Amino acid sequence: MAVVKLFGAWFSTYAYRVIWALKLKGIPYEYIEEDLFNKSPLLLQYNPIHKKVPVLVHDGKPIYESTVILQYIDEIWPQNPLLPADPYDRAVALFWIKFADDKGYLMSKLYYADGEEQQAVVKEWLEMLEVMEEHALIRVKKFFGGDKINMVDIAFSFVAHWLGVFEDVLGLEIFEPHKFPRVSSWIQNFKSIPVIKDNLPGANKMSAFYKHVREMMLGSKSN
């Protein structure tokens, strides 16, 4: 039987993308938690270019970058497909996945920003949420894949969970459900899926972690 290993970090939205995909497919795997402040020689060996998680190792062969990993998983294990079979629907899904990937930088940008720069990043977040509300979710029922979760939902997971954590850490209110009813409904549907709900990092634990790291970061800046 093929050996599957996943190198991840408990707070990484990108690592959770792969965890959910493997669990949705029913693929057994060994999870290896990485300390990103003290990376293991094995992680550096498997991902010498970017030196980051997630890294999927399948039969000794490493695959990196979460979206690439998800597409690999979907091709190797076709059960419970994560992308539509119809060519047009698949193209639309890949478009929105790329859109989500291209906006992923907003997480770190918001986390590290302060003052006027922070307000500019909040504006970028609101613009992205408006695109989700008015375009990405306009014909969506429960999920981007209809009645079943698919790769687009997984790609936007940072909006569903991580944004709320950063709001708490930074004392901001960016996402207001009444302004984005479609996004709000999608978040509720997404987080109600057992595989998602049972495999999410705790918001309180994440907030404490990110507050601690931010305090250390601001302290080193002031020194």
N, C-alpha and C positions, 0 to 999 in steps of 0.2 A: 504493500500500500504506500502511496506517495506520502512523503513527510512534508508537512507544511508548518513553517515557523513565521511568527510575526513579531518584529521588533517595534515597540511602540512606547508611548509615554502617556500616563494616566490622564493628563489634562489636554492632550492634543486632539483637536477636532479631526485632523487628517488621519490619525491612527484609528479613531472611532469609525471613520468611514469604512475602513477595511474590516474592522471587527464586525460591524453590522452586515456587511456583504457576505462574509464567511458564514455568519450565523444564519442569515436568510437562505443561504445555499445548503446549510446543513453540513458544512465542511469542518471536520475536526482539525485542530491546529494547536501548536504550542505557542503560548504568548510569552515574550521576553520583555520585561519592563526595563527601559533605559533611563539612566540618570543623564539628562541632557547637559548638566553642568560638569559631568565627569563621564564622558562617553566611553563605552567599552571598546576594547581592541577589535572585537568581533563586528560591532556596528561599523567601525571605521574600515574594516576589511571589506565588508559587504557593500558599503556605500561610501567609497573613498572620494567621490566628487562633491556631493552636497553635505555628507556627514550628518544626516538628519533622519528622523523617522517620519512615516512608517517605511519599513523594508519588509517585503514578503519574500521568504525563501522557500522555493518549491523544488524539492529534490536536489537541494544544494545550489540552486540557481537563484540569485537575488533579482528582485524587481523593485524599483523605487518610483516615487511620486504617486500619490494616492489615486488620482484619476487613471493613470496608466495601470496601476495595480487592479483597480475595479474592472477595467475593460479586460484585463488578462483573466481575472477570476470568472468573468461572465462568459468568456470564450472557452476556457478549460472545463468549467462545470456549467453546462447549459440549463440545468434545472432551475426553476424559479428565476427566469431571466430578469436582468436589471435594466435592459434596454429594449425598446420596441422592435418587433420583427419587421414592421412596415418601413420601407426605406425613408419615406417622408417623415413619419413620426420619429424615426431614429435620428434623422438629421436635425429636427427641431429639438429633440432631447439633448443632442450633443452641443447644439448652440447654447442652450441654457446652462449646461454643465460648464462650458467654457466661460460663460458670463459669470457664473458663481466663482469659478477659479480665479478669474481676473479681478474679482472684488475681495478675494480673501485677504489681501494686504490691508484692508480696512481694520481688521482686528488688531494687528500689531501697531498700526498707525494711530488708532484711537488710544490704545493702551499707553503708548509712549508720549502722546501729545499733551500739551498743557497750554493754558491761556487761550490766546487768539487762534493758535494752530488747532487746538482741540475743537473750537467752534467750527472751523473750516472742515474738520473731519466729520463732525456730527452732520453737517450739511451734506457731505458725500454719502453718509449712511442713509439719510432721509431720501436722497435722490435714488439710491439703489432700492430702498423699500417701495418707493413709488413705482419703479419699473416692475418690481415683482407684483405689486397690487394691480397695476393697470395693463400689464402686458403678459407676464409669465403665468399668472394665475387666472386670467380672464375667462378661460373655458375649462378650468380645472374643477373637478367634482370634489374628491377627497384628497387625492394625491396627483402628482404630475403624471403618473402612469394610469390615472383613472381610479379604479377601486383598489389597486395594489401599489405599494411603495416601489419606486424605481430609483435609478441612479441620480436623477435630477433632485429628488427629495434629499438623498444622501448628500449631494453636493451643497445644498443650501442649509445643511444642519447647523452651521455656525450662526445662522440667523435664529434658529429655533431654540438654541440653548446657550451658546457662548455669549451672544449679545447681552442677554439678561445678566450674566455674571459680570461683564465689564461695566454695565450700567451701575450695578451695586458697588463695584470696586471704586468707580470714579465719581459716584454720586450724581449720575446723570439720568435723565429720562428721555430716551431717543424713540423707542417703540411705544406708541400709544395705540392700543387695540382698536379704539373707535375710529381712528384715522386710517387704519389699514385692516378692515374687516376680513378681507380674503386671506391676507397673510396670517391674521390671528386664528382664523378657522383652520388653515393648513397646519399651523404650529400645533394646535390641539390634536388634530388627527395624527400628525407625525409622531408626537410624543406619547400617543395612546397605543401605538403598536408595541406588543410585548417585547420584541427583540430590541426595540429602541429604549423603551421605558426601563427594561431590566439591565440595560448596558449603557447607562449614562453616568458620567462622573457627578458626584453630589455637588449641588450649587454652593452650599456653605463651605465645603472643603476647598472648592475651586476659588471662591472669593477670598478665603483666608490665605491661600497660597499666592494668588496674584497680588493681594494687598501687601504681603510680606516682600515679594520680589520688587514691587514698585517702590516701597519704602527704602529698600536697599539701593535701588537705582537712583532715586532722588537724593538719598544721602551721599552717594558717591559723586553725584553732580555738584552738590553744594561744597564738597571738599576739594 
